Amino acid sequence: MESHEVETSVNTGERFEIWLESIGKGTARHYRRYFTNFLEWIEMDPDTLYKTTWDKLQSQIPTDRLWLWNKIQSYQRHMRDNLGFFIEVQDGRDTIRYATGTVELVQKAVFAFFRCNGITNIPKNGKIATYSEGIQRIEKEDLKEILAQTGSIKLRAVIFFARDSGLRIGDITRLTVGQLREAIEDESREFYTFTVIQQKLRRKTRNQADPVVGFEALRPLRKWMKYRTEKLGISANDND
């Protein structure tokens, strides 16, 4: 089968960089970091990754078409097992190790690279298990009902932040403006990751998490902070 030739005028890595320059600096920094780490782990440059993936996608063998997805999941497991991106939870006599939400940034970065280079039909099969508290499993209809009963801008921000991050309410209320300032002020950000020290629970053997929140959580957070500053006259100091 004829393989796809990558254009030589602008290579795949340059296309990705051009796109990164058009988005928020914080988001671009995360995409660039995790994409670079992924390339180093699989020992490929951007053009080689693109060409290899393209050729695999043309294969009539289903497992070949999952080549990229399998590589992403292998690196996510490497992050969990060897780089410390994990949380251990005691379940009866068993200790279960979950990846933190940070590992999902690898997929976001790699898929963004391919979108910039015209490939959007990357097949997936399964997903690495990440840890979240029970509140993240709230049903959509339950959430709609809760929000229908309140007009509180602050409550909406807290609920969506909890649902997206998987943090407990107690952990969320202890967050400071300083921890979230970059996400609040840079409205071009589509997601934000940060480190938080969680309240200790008997079931957990590790109390540090690296949650990731997306635009569904960031939008009401920004709205609340704007209302808090402009309408209530409350300054947004880093320690608030």
C-alpha positions, 0 to 999 in steps of 0.5 A, a space after each residue: 500500500 502506498 504510504 503517505 508522504 509528509 510535505 517538506 515545506 513545513 514539517 509536522 512539528 512546525 505545524 504544531 508549533 504554529 498552532 501552539 502559538 495561537 492558543 493560551 501560553 499555559 495550555 501551550 506549555 502543557 501540550 508541548 511538555 507532554 508531547 515532547 516527553 511522549 516523543 522521547 519515550 517512544 524515541 521518535 521525532 514528530 515526522 516519524 511519529 506522523 508517518 508511522 501512524 499514517 501507515 498504521 491507519 491504512 492497514 487492514 489489520 485492526 490491531 495495526 490501527 490501534 498502534 498509536 493508542 496503544 503507545 499512548 496508553 503504554 506511556 500513561 502506564 509508565 507515568 503511573 508506575 514509574 514517574 509517580 503519577 498515581 494514587 493508592 486506594 485501599 479496597 478491603 485487603 487490596 491496595 489499588 493503584 490508580 493513575 492521576 488525571 494528569 496522565 490524560 494530558 498526554 492523549 490531549 497533546 498527542 491528539 492535538 498534534 495530529 489534528 494540526 496535521 490533518 488526522 482526526 480519525 484515530 481509533 481508541 480502545 479502552 482507557 487507563 483507570 484514573 482516580 476520582 472521588 465519588 462526587 465526580 460520578 454524579 449523574 447529569 440529571 442530578 446535576 441539572 436538578 441541583 443547578 435548577 434549584 439555585 441561582 448561586 454563582 459560587 455554588 455553580 462554580 464549586 459543583 462544576 469544579 468538584 465534578 470535573 476535578 474529582 476533589 472533595 468539597 473540603 479540598 476545593 474550599 481550601 484552594 487559594 486564588 494563587 493556585 488557580 490564578 493562571 487559569 482564572 486570568 487566561 481565558 483561552 485555557 481549555 484545561 488546567 492542572 495543579 497539585 493539591 494536598 488532600 485531607 487525609 482519609 484512612 482509606 488513602 495511603 497518599 494524600 497528594 493529587 494532580 487534578 485536571 479541570 476543563 472548560 466546564 469547570 473553568 468557565 463558572 470559576 471565572 464568572 464567580 471570580 469576576 462577580 466576586 471582584 466587580 460586584 462584591 468588591 472583594 480583592 483576589 489576593 493569592 492567599 484568598 
